[in-house]
Amino acid sequence: MSAIKAKFCIGQLICHRLFEYRGIILGVDLEFKQTDEWYDEMARSRPPKDKPWYHVLVYQRGSQTYVAEQNLEQDPASNN
């Protein structure tokens, strides 16, 4: 059995690869924890459910979102 490891940690600054917004990681789920209905409606690129997902506070919007690890990268403006 292989252990799932999250690439990002709480407090880390990220950028969304597709939507190009910046944000900060608020929480980490090692696998998808939302409903199938949410996934069908919101996860249009159909990222894997068995990989890490993140709770992200979106910079300058004040809103939170839930994002698959494959759609995130380290914020290039950060030093973390």
Biopython code that builds the backbone (N, CA, C, O; Angstrom):
import numpy as np
from Bio.PDB.StructureBuilder import StructureBuilder

atoms = [
    (1, "MET", "N", (0.845, -1.185, 0.000)),
    (1, "MET", "CA", (0.000, 0.000, 0.000)),
    (1, "MET", "C", (0.891, 1.249, 0.000)),
    (1, "MET", "O", (1.763, 1.393, 0.856)),
    (2, "SER", "N", (0.670, 2.136, -0.949)),
    (2, "SER", "CA", (1.473, 3.353, -1.028)),
    (2, "SER", "C", (0.787, 4.482, -0.263)),
    (2, "SER", "O", (-0.433, 4.635, -0.304)),
    (3, "ALA", "N", (1.592, 5.253, 0.424)),
    (3, "ALA", "CA", (1.069, 6.384, 1.190)),
    (3, "ALA", "C", (0.905, 7.587, 0.273)),
    (3, "ALA", "O", (1.792, 7.905, -0.518)),
    (4, "ILE", "N", (-0.233, 8.244, 0.388)),
    (4, "ILE", "CA", (-0.477, 9.446, -0.398)),
    (4, "ILE", "C", (0.169, 10.625, 0.322)),
    (4, "ILE", "O", (-0.017, 10.804, 1.526)),
    (5, "LYS", "N", (0.926, 11.423, -0.420)),
    (5, "LYS", "CA", (1.560, 12.607, 0.151)),
    (5, "LYS", "C", (1.059, 13.840, -0.575)),
    (5, "LYS", "O", (0.928, 13.854, -1.799)),
    (6, "ALA", "N", (0.784, 14.859, 0.193)),
    (6, "ALA", "CA", (0.354, 16.130, -0.379)),
    (6, "ALA", "C", (1.586, 16.931, -0.798)),
    (6, "ALA", "O", (2.582, 16.981, -0.076)),
    (7, "LYS", "N", (1.505, 17.548, -1.960)),
    (7, "LYS", "CA", (2.601, 18.364, -2.479)),
    (7, "LYS", "C", (2.672, 19.722, -1.780)),
    (7, "LYS", "O", (3.752, 20.289, -1.621)),
    (8, "PHE", "N", (1.508, 20.239, -1.363)),
    (8, "PHE", "CA", (1.426, 21.553, -0.745)),
    (8, "PHE", "C", (0.967, 21.419, 0.705)),
    (8, "PHE", "O", (0.360, 20.416, 1.080)),
    (9, "CYS", "N", (1.259, 22.433, 1.514)),
    (9, "CYS", "CA", (0.878, 22.399, 2.926)),
    (9, "CYS", "C", (0.096, 23.662, 3.303)),
    (9, "CYS", "O", (0.086, 24.649, 2.567)),
    (10, "ILE", "N", (-0.547, 23.605, 4.448)),
    (10, "ILE", "CA", (-1.329, 24.735, 4.942)),
    (10, "ILE", "C", (-0.430, 25.960, 5.058)),
    (10, "ILE", "O", (0.677, 25.889, 5.591)),
    (11, "GLY", "N", (-0.927, 27.083, 4.550)),
    (11, "GLY", "CA", (-0.186, 28.334, 4.585)),
    (11, "GLY", "C", (0.640, 28.609, 3.347)),
    (11, "GLY", "O", (1.163, 29.711, 3.179)),
    (12, "GLN", "N", (0.761, 27.620, 2.478)),
    (12, "GLN", "CA", (1.570, 27.795, 1.274)),
    (12, "GLN", "C", (0.803, 28.585, 0.216)),
    (12, "GLN", "O", (-0.401, 28.401, 0.041)),
    (13, "LEU", "N", (1.516, 29.468, -0.487)),
    (13, "LEU", "CA", (0.923, 30.257, -1.562)),
    (13, "LEU", "C", (0.969, 29.455, -2.863)),
    (13, "LEU", "O", (1.978, 28.831, -3.192)),
    (14, "ILE", "N", (-0.148, 29.489, -3.591)),
    (14, "ILE", "CA", (-0.261, 28.709, -4.826)),
    (14, "ILE", "C", (-0.841, 29.570, -5.951)),
    (14, "ILE", "O", (-1.340, 30.672, -5.723)),
    (15, "CYS", "N", (-0.759, 29.037, -7.162)),
    (15, "CYS", "CA", (-1.450, 29.569, -8.338)),
    (15, "CYS", "C", (-2.241, 28.423, -8.957)),
    (15, "CYS", "O", (-1.789, 27.278, -8.960)),
    (16, "HIS", "N", (-3.417, 28.735, -9.479)),
    (16, "HIS", "CA", (-4.208, 27.738, -10.189)),
    (16, "HIS", "C", (-3.710, 27.699, -11.623)),
    (16, "HIS", "O", (-3.627, 28.737, -12.281)),
    (17, "ARG", "N", (-3.376, 26.509, -12.113)),
    (17, "ARG", "CA", (-2.808, 26.347, -13.464)),
    (17, "ARG", "C", (-3.776, 26.767, -14.571)),
    (17, "ARG", "O", (-3.353, 27.342, -15.574)),
    (18, "LEU", "N", (-5.055, 26.490, -14.403)),
    (18, "LEU", "CA", (-6.035, 26.753, -15.464)),
    (18, "LEU", "C", (-6.639, 28.152, -15.371)),
    (18, "LEU", "O", (-6.777, 28.844, -16.380)),
    (19, "PHE", "N", (-6.997, 28.563, -14.156)),
    (19, "PHE", "CA", (-7.709, 29.824, -13.976)),
    (19, "PHE", "C", (-6.801, 30.973, -13.546)),
    (19, "PHE", "O", (-7.251, 32.114, -13.445)),
    (20, "GLU", "N", (-5.541, 30.682, -13.296)),
    (20, "GLU", "CA", (-4.498, 31.670, -13.036)),
    (20, "GLU", "C", (-4.765, 32.596, -11.854)),
    (20, "GLU", "O", (-4.266, 33.722, -11.829)),
    (21, "TYR", "N", (-5.542, 32.140, -10.877)),
    (21, "TYR", "CA", (-5.684, 32.952, -9.671)),
    (21, "TYR", "C", (-4.647, 32.504, -8.647)),
    (21, "TYR", "O", (-4.129, 31.389, -8.704)),
    (22, "ARG", "N", (-4.361, 33.402, -7.710)),
    (22, "ARG", "CA", (-3.444, 33.110, -6.615)),
    (22, "ARG", "C", (-4.259, 32.832, -5.366)),
    (22, "ARG", "O", (-5.396, 33.287, -5.243)),
    (23, "GLY", "N", (-3.675, 32.081, -4.436)),
    (23, "GLY", "CA", (-4.368, 31.789, -3.196)),
    (23, "GLY", "C", (-3.443, 31.208, -2.155)),
    (23, "GLY", "O", (-2.239, 31.065, -2.366)),
    (24, "ILE", "N", (-4.039, 30.878, -1.025)),
    (24, "ILE", "CA", (-3.293, 30.283, 0.079)),
    (24, "ILE", "C", (-4.019, 29.014, 0.520)),
    (24, "ILE", "O", (-5.247, 28.984, 0.599)),
    (25, "ILE", "N", (-3.247, 27.970, 0.804)),
    (25, "ILE", "CA", (-3.811, 26.695, 1.237)),
    (25, "ILE", "C", (-4.326, 26.832, 2.668)),
    (25, "ILE", "O", (-3.582, 27.216, 3.570)),
    (26, "LEU", "N", (-5.611, 26.513, 2.868)),
    (26, "LEU", "CA", (-6.222, 26.546, 4.194)),
    (26, "LEU", "C", (-6.372, 25.155, 4.794)),
    (26, "LEU", "O", (-6.413, 24.999, 6.014)),
    (27, "GLY", "N", (-6.453, 24.142, 3.930)),
    (27, "GLY", "CA", (-6.641, 22.771, 4.393)),
    (27, "GLY", "C", (-6.302, 21.784, 3.301)),
    (27, "GLY", "O", (-6.280, 22.124, 2.118)),
    (28, "VAL", "N", (-6.035, 20.549, 3.714)),
    (28, "VAL", "CA", (-5.630, 19.501, 2.778)),
    (28, "VAL", "C", (-6.454, 18.248, 3.050)),
    (28, "VAL", "O", (-6.571, 17.811, 4.195)),
    (29, "ASP", "N", (-7.023, 17.675, 1.996)),
    (29, "ASP", "CA", (-7.658, 16.357, 2.050)),
    (29, "ASP", "C", (-6.808, 15.434, 1.190)),
    (29, "ASP", "O", (-6.535, 15.761, 0.035)),
    (30, "LEU", "N", (-6.386, 14.303, 1.712)),
    (30, "LEU", "CA", (-5.529, 13.396, 0.945)),
    (30, "LEU", "C", (-6.272, 12.699, -0.185)),
    (30, "LEU", "O", (-5.665, 12.076, -1.056)),
    (31, "GLU", "N", (-7.589, 12.812, -0.157)),
    (31, "GLU", "CA", (-8.422, 12.356, -1.275)),
    (31, "GLU", "C", (-9.678, 13.215, -1.299)),
    (31, "GLU", "O", (-9.982, 13.898, -0.321)),
    (32, "PHE", "N", (-10.397, 13.185, -2.393)),
    (32, "PHE", "CA", (-11.603, 13.999, -2.592)),
    (32, "PHE", "C", (-12.618, 13.748, -1.480)),
    (32, "PHE", "O", (-12.914, 12.596, -1.160)),
    (33, "LYS", "N", (-13.152, 14.813, -0.890)),
    (33, "LYS", "CA", (-14.098, 14.701, 0.228)),
    (33, "LYS", "C", (-15.439, 15.398, -0.016)),
    (33, "LYS", "O", (-16.249, 15.505, 0.905)),
    (34, "GLN", "N", (-15.683, 15.864, -1.214)),
    (34, "GLN", "CA", (-16.966, 16.498, -1.520)),
    (34, "GLN", "C", (-17.937, 15.436, -2.045)),
    (34, "GLN", "O", (-17.603, 14.252, -2.098)),
    (35, "THR", "N", (-19.128, 15.866, -2.430)),
    (35, "THR", "CA", (-20.134, 14.931, -2.948)),
    (35, "THR", "C", (-19.914, 14.653, -4.434)),
    (35, "THR", "O", (-19.246, 15.418, -5.130)),
    (36, "ASP", "N", (-20.481, 13.561, -4.901)),
    (36, "ASP", "CA", (-20.418, 13.244, -6.328)),
    (36, "ASP", "C", (-21.114, 14.325, -7.148)),
    (36, "ASP", "O", (-20.687, 14.622, -8.264)),
    (37, "GLU", "N", (-22.179, 14.915, -6.611)),
    (37, "GLU", "CA", (-22.888, 15.982, -7.303)),
    (37, "GLU", "C", (-21.981, 17.203, -7.471)),
    (37, "GLU", "O", (-21.952, 17.815, -8.539)),
    (38, "TRP", "N", (-21.243, 17.555, -6.416)),
    (38, "TRP", "CA", (-20.304, 18.676, -6.498)),
    (38, "TRP", "C", (-19.255, 18.390, -7.564)),
    (38, "TRP", "O", (-18.953, 19.251, -8.389)),
    (39, "TYR", "N", (-18.708, 17.200, -7.547)),
    (39, "TYR", "CA", (-17.677, 16.813, -8.525)),
    (39, "TYR", "C", (-18.211, 16.926, -9.950)),
    (39, "TYR", "O", (-17.550, 17.497, -10.816)),
    (40, "ASP", "N", (-19.396, 16.388, -10.195)),
    (40, "ASP", "CA", (-19.992, 16.426, -11.537)),
    (40, "ASP", "C", (-20.222, 17.849, -12.021)),
    (40, "ASP", "O", (-20.062, 18.136, -13.207)),
    (41, "GLU", "N", (-20.598, 18.745, -11.107)),
    (41, "GLU", "CA", (-20.892, 20.126, -11.466)),
    (41, "GLU", "C", (-19.640, 21.008, -11.572)),
    (41, "GLU", "O", (-19.538, 21.835, -12.478)),
    (42, "MET", "N", (-18.696, 20.831, -10.651)),
    (42, "MET", "CA", (-17.586, 21.770, -10.519)),
    (42, "MET", "C", (-16.248, 21.287, -11.091)),
    (42, "MET", "O", (-15.451, 22.103, -11.555)),
    (43, "ALA", "N", (-15.996, 20.007, -11.064)),
    (43, "ALA", "CA", (-14.681, 19.481, -11.467)),
    (43, "ALA", "C", (-14.692, 19.121, -12.954)),
    (43, "ALA", "O", (-14.659, 17.948, -13.324)),
    (44, "ARG", "N", (-14.738, 20.126, -13.771)),
    (44, "ARG", "CA", (-14.914, 19.935, -15.214)),
    (44, "ARG", "C", (-13.769, 19.174, -15.878)),
    (44, "ARG", "O", (-13.993, 18.463, -16.857)),
    (45, "SER", "N", (-12.547, 19.310, -15.362)),
    (45, "SER", "CA", (-11.404, 18.617, -15.959)),
    (45, "SER", "C", (-11.295, 17.174, -15.458)),
    (45, "SER", "O", (-10.400, 16.438, -15.873)),
    (46, "ARG", "N", (-12.195, 16.777, -14.578)),
    (46, "ARG", "CA", (-12.268, 15.431, -14.023)),
    (46, "ARG", "C", (-10.956, 14.959, -13.394)),
    (46, "ARG", "O", (-10.449, 13.891, -13.738)),
    (47, "PRO", "N", (-10.402, 15.764, -12.462)),
    (47, "PRO", "CA", (-9.174, 15.344, -11.786)),
    (47, "PRO", "C", (-9.424, 14.111, -10.926)),
    (47, "PRO", "O", (-10.561, 13.857, -10.528)),
    (48, "PRO", "N", (-8.393, 13.352, -10.637)),
    (48, "PRO", "CA", (-8.575, 12.117, -9.854)),
    (48, "PRO", "C", (-9.061, 12.393, -8.437)),
    (48, "PRO", "O", (-8.623, 13.342, -7.785)),
    (49, "LYS", "N", (-9.965, 11.552, -7.980)),
    (49, "LYS", "CA", (-10.495, 11.676, -6.626)),
    (49, "LYS", "C", (-9.571, 11.046, -5.590)),
    (49, "LYS", "O", (-9.687, 11.338, -4.400)),
    (50, "ASP", "N", (-8.661, 10.192, -6.025)),
    (50, "ASP", "CA", (-7.789, 9.482, -5.090)),
    (50, "ASP", "C", (-6.451, 10.179, -4.867)),
    (50, "ASP", "O", (-5.534, 9.587, -4.298)),
    (51, "LYS", "N", (-6.331, 11.414, -5.302)),
    (51, "LYS", "CA", (-5.141, 12.252, -5.088)),
    (51, "LYS", "C", (-5.536, 13.421, -4.198)),
    (51, "LYS", "O", (-6.727, 13.660, -4.002)),
    (52, "PRO", "N", (-4.562, 14.161, -3.647)),
    (52, "PRO", "CA", (-4.895, 15.269, -2.736)),
    (52, "PRO", "C", (-5.735, 16.383, -3.370)),
    (52, "PRO", "O", (-5.598, 16.707, -4.550)),
    (53, "TRP", "N", (-6.605, 16.951, -2.538)),
    (53, "TRP", "CA", (-7.427, 18.111, -2.860)),
    (53, "TRP", "C", (-7.204, 19.152, -1.772)),
    (53, "TRP", "O", (-6.888, 18.808, -0.633)),
    (54, "TYR", "N", (-7.367, 20.420, -2.119)),
    (54, "TYR", "CA", (-7.022, 21.506, -1.212)),
    (54, "TYR", "C", (-8.151, 22.510, -1.052)),
    (54, "TYR", "O", (-8.873, 22.816, -2.002)),
    (55, "HIS", "N", (-8.291, 23.020, 0.176)),
    (55, "HIS", "CA", (-9.181, 24.126, 0.476)),
    (55, "HIS", "C", (-8.329, 25.385, 0.319)),
    (55, "HIS", "O", (-7.323, 25.552, 1.008)),
    (56, "VAL", "N", (-8.736, 26.258, -0.584)),
    (56, "VAL", "CA", (-7.917, 27.421, -0.951)),
    (56, "VAL", "C", (-8.707, 28.702, -0.746)),
    (56, "VAL", "O", (-9.862, 28.807, -1.159)),
    (57, "LEU", "N", (-8.066, 29.682, -0.098)),
    (57, "LEU", "CA", (-8.608, 31.029, -0.004)),
    (57, "LEU", "C", (-8.052, 31.798, -1.192)),
    (57, "LEU", "O", (-6.839, 31.956, -1.325)),
    (58, "VAL", "N", (-8.945, 32.276, -2.056)),
    (58, "VAL", "CA", (-8.543, 32.955, -3.287)),
    (58, "VAL", "C", (-8.164, 34.399, -2.973)),
    (58, "VAL", "O", (-8.944, 35.145, -2.380)),
    (59, "TYR", "N", (-6.975, 34.775, -3.371)),
    (59, "TYR", "CA", (-6.420, 36.105, -3.139)),
    (59, "TYR", "C", (-7.267, 37.171, -3.830)),
    (59, "TYR", "O", (-7.647, 37.008, -4.990)),
    (60, "GLN", "N", (-7.557, 38.231, -3.142)),
    (60, "GLN", "CA", (-8.311, 39.404, -3.596)),
    (60, "GLN", "C", (-9.768, 39.106, -3.935)),
    (60, "GLN", "O", (-10.443, 39.965, -4.501)),
    (61, "ARG", "N", (-10.265, 37.940, -3.613)),
    (61, "ARG", "CA", (-11.692, 37.654, -3.780)),
    (61, "ARG", "C", (-12.339, 37.379, -2.436)),
    (61, "ARG", "O", (-13.535, 37.604, -2.252)),
    (62, "GLY", "N", (-11.540, 36.889, -1.498)),
    (62, "GLY", "CA", (-12.080, 36.554, -0.185)),
    (62, "GLY", "C", (-12.973, 35.335, -0.192)),
    (62, "GLY", "O", (-13.686, 35.079, 0.778)),
    (63, "SER", "N", (-12.943, 34.577, -1.284)),
    (63, "SER", "CA", (-13.765, 33.381, -1.365)),
    (63, "SER", "C", (-12.890, 32.138, -1.246)),
    (63, "SER", "O", (-11.692, 32.165, -1.528)),
    (64, "GLN", "N", (-13.525, 31.053, -0.822)),
    (64, "GLN", "CA", (-12.815, 29.788, -0.716)),
    (64, "GLN", "C", (-13.250, 28.861, -1.837)),
    (64, "GLN", "O", (-14.372, 28.947, -2.338)),
    (65, "THR", "N", (-12.340, 27.972, -2.221)),
    (65, "THR", "CA", (-12.640, 26.990, -3.246)),
    (65, "THR", "C", (-11.953, 25.678, -2.895)),
    (65, "THR", "O", (-11.140, 25.620, -1.973)),
    (66, "TYR", "N", (-12.279, 24.645, -3.625)),
    (66, "TYR", "CA", (-11.749, 23.298, -3.405)),
    (66, "TYR", "C", (-11.091, 22.890, -4.713)),
    (66, "TYR", "O", (-11.738, 22.895, -5.760)),
    (67, "VAL", "N", (-9.810, 22.535, -4.662)),
    (67, "VAL", "CA", (-9.031, 22.353, -5.888)),
    (67, "VAL", "C", (-8.210, 21.077, -5.820)),
    (67, "VAL", "O", (-7.619, 20.751, -4.791)),
    (68, "ALA", "N", (-8.185, 20.363, -6.936)),
    (68, "ALA", "CA", (-7.349, 19.166, -7.055)),
    (68, "ALA", "C", (-5.879, 19.568, -7.172)),
    (68, "ALA", "O", (-5.548, 20.596, -7.762)),
    (69, "GLU", "N", (-5.017, 18.750, -6.607)),
    (69, "GLU", "CA", (-3.586, 19.039, -6.627)),
    (69, "GLU", "C", (-3.046, 19.237, -8.040)),
    (69, "GLU", "O", (-2.181, 20.085, -8.256)),
    (70, "GLN", "N", (-3.546, 18.466, -9.001)),
    (70, "GLN", "CA", (-3.019, 18.575, -10.370)),
    (70, "GLN", "C", (-3.239, 19.949, -10.983)),
    (70, "GLN", "O", (-2.581, 20.294, -11.965)),
    (71, "ASN", "N", (-4.150, 20.740, -10.427)),
    (71, "ASN", "CA", (-4.432, 22.071, -10.962)),
    (71, "ASN", "C", (-3.675, 23.189, -10.254)),
    (71, "ASN", "O", (-3.878, 24.365, -10.558)),
    (72, "LEU", "N", (-2.811, 22.832, -9.318)),
    (72, "LEU", "CA", (-2.084, 23.832, -8.551)),
    (72, "LEU", "C", (-0.585, 23.782, -8.814)),
    (72, "LEU", "O", (-0.019, 22.743, -9.154)),
    (73, "GLU", "N", (0.036, 24.952, -8.642)),
    (73, "GLU", "CA", (1.490, 25.045, -8.673)),
    (73, "GLU", "C", (1.901, 26.084, -7.642)),
    (73, "GLU", "O", (1.102, 26.935, -7.251)),
    (74, "GLN", "N", (3.151, 26.006, -7.206)),
    (74, "GLN", "CA", (3.643, 26.987, -6.248)),
    (74, "GLN", "C", (3.593, 28.379, -6.858)),
    (74, "GLN", "O", (3.933, 28.563, -8.027)),
    (75, "ASP", "N", (3.171, 29.351, -6.074)),
    (75, "ASP", "CA", (3.130, 30.735, -6.540)),
    (75, "ASP", "C", (4.563, 31.182, -6.826)),
    (75, "ASP", "O", (5.398, 31.189, -5.921)),
    (76, "PRO", "N", (4.857, 31.556, -8.071)),
    (76, "PRO", "CA", (6.230, 31.938, -8.414)),
    (76, "PRO", "C", (6.716, 33.190, -7.691)),
    (76, "PRO", "O", (7.922, 33.420, -7.598)),
    (77, "ALA", "N", (5.798, 33.994, -7.183)),
    (77, "ALA", "CA", (6.189, 35.220, -6.471)),
    (77, "ALA", "C", (6.540, 34.954, -5.016)),
    (77, "ALA", "O", (7.033, 35.843, -4.322)),
    (78, "SER", "N", (6.287, 33.721, -4.545)),
    (78, "SER", "CA", (6.565, 33.414, -3.148)),
    (78, "SER", "C", (7.941, 32.794, -2.976)),
    (78, "SER", "O", (8.544, 32.305, -3.931)),
    (79, "ASN", "N", (8.412, 32.821, -1.773)),
    (79, "ASN", "CA", (9.712, 32.227, -1.461)),
    (79, "ASN", "C", (9.548, 30.999, -0.601)),
    (79, "ASN", "O", (10.469, 30.650, 0.137)),
    (80, "ASN", "N", (8.393, 30.317, -0.665)),
    (80, "ASN", "CA", (8.177, 29.149, 0.192)),
    (80, "ASN", "C", (8.433, 27.859, -0.507)),
    (80, "ASN", "O", (8.292, 26.793, 0.093)),
]
sb = StructureBuilder()
sb.init_structure("model")
sb.init_model(0)
sb.init_chain("A")
sb.init_seg("    ")
for serial, (resi, resn, name, xyz) in enumerate(atoms, 1):
    if name == "N":
        sb.init_residue(resn, " ", resi, " ")
    sb.init_atom(name, np.array(xyz, "f"), 0.0, 1.0, " ", f" {name:<3s}", serial, name[0])
structure = sb.get_structure()
